[in-house]
């Protein structure tokens, strides 16, 4: 598990995540790039094998360090599965439930969610690998050849998409715990269209209309487009902190957090305070800023915004 906290702490949702993972696995390694407080260091070391390293290379470098600590150079294939995950989301479904549900699925590696954005891939904040994948030359080559990258986009393109792409090319099959229904897909498509209408760079020209149409056909990120499915009995087993911080599709993240606090009070205890306390470290990303909603679109908002699940 990759961990980072600007303040050197361990957030309340992260503590619950560590305890839930530790209860479901045989061995847990936490790789932290934070300047940990004494209390945080002691708390983590009491529940997992703690590795501290300098803060560079994003989560994939922490994954690499953890895998080497676990025995990448030796034999990790004795484990039923090997999992990499990070602390960028609020889990809402116990990990033992997730592992049990995926145990008999005919896949070689899997995550909490998959997306078609950029290329089909398992989202890298949680990926589980079967032993035969761990033992493959493709898997070992990826991790032994991994170089630290300096930008988030590079990590997504080369590491996140690259990991799944390399394994797919080697013939391995991927899957995910979250299964989208036809209703989910119809709603996600409407939300992508809403997002497309709010992204900068649109003009009242033929070229602007073509740009809108292209954007409206883009694949979605389920972490944003279907975030409120976490309220549907935990079908989506997490809520990403970035969704709550930045509302990337403009669907009402403030309301989503309120709904989560109401329906999932144990999972979200302290999350709002954590987001507020760390907001200064997470300024809005200029490239992801959305335009204000045009008046003509306001009546359509109720058809796309995040909603409660009865």
Steps between C-alpha positions, in 0.01 A plus 500: 500500500636838394445773759557874502377781722634855475462540875674175589179350633269211422149615413197341666388328180856376442510349848179314426640389166823369656306306762257358244778390265711358782206292620453350153859415400789290627764770471470876461775746407443876517747715306477860617658805339374730778713660770307300758428623848609271782138407569428419135817296463418296810139450391596371155787285626264332746271385219726440202858478387592865458749617239588871483655650189562845346206663327563453128362282224132496601317186610654265244844548651351419841338191348838401357673545835229299676513217249876474536458499877244219466735293287465596134852375440406170666168319483176689553301228326442320829232758580142456377513859378726801523331840526621854445285786628526856622324733743323729252146375560247429772414129509133421559503120459707270725796346323415146609168541316681623189760221503231236550294636211800495263654170611329289233491753219675375182748789483876524541514845661226730619422827671215678667420666166605493135477784252531537124652849522825527303498119465323221689666465840448416865517816709824482693389615845416132559618206289517131595716252310463120489816289561553414133507869415747567781725226364489623142791663322270788400417586861860480619628697202253781568600542864874449466512748212279762665656847514363782719295756309454866586144581389159355575412469130818307427415258780150444363613450142816293553443324831124463558396444138832336420468234771161377381600538136810289541312227683219504243755466220647201682158332487384566855134587567391781729179559695353720768288473813266775381270380224328769300135441415327630189345768720843597630633534147208715383543732800878516452455597136261783596754619755781493244289721275443739792875501566572563131273804501690650793857442390693804377584563139153472347400764249176580317644372175487181295840408645365559851204272431732230368714532815192462719387190310844342531515570873146375553600162355803457727512204740426588862689468822266305731665660803340829397219411260346237732629607841152492657475126427694465825166583664335206326597236755869564431480367142772752428713415803667838549479874449812674370622800696572681172133468407401664827772765479471606135156384376664422163175449308313786669236272651477643852775347715391699804161328488669164440709539816188590698317194367798280588510639854129428535497148353853387592577682824763254622700504176485880472560602859769769493529508120357850457737633764793324332412655163467846657825467696699393192331722239797738490716216366257415218428812293266462200674372188485772233463250216193346665313820586143506367301790359190630683178328398330689216145606598354286221646188663387566856167308462700192395714492813254293700533221243874463553598620848602261777200359679400307807426131464182389683 
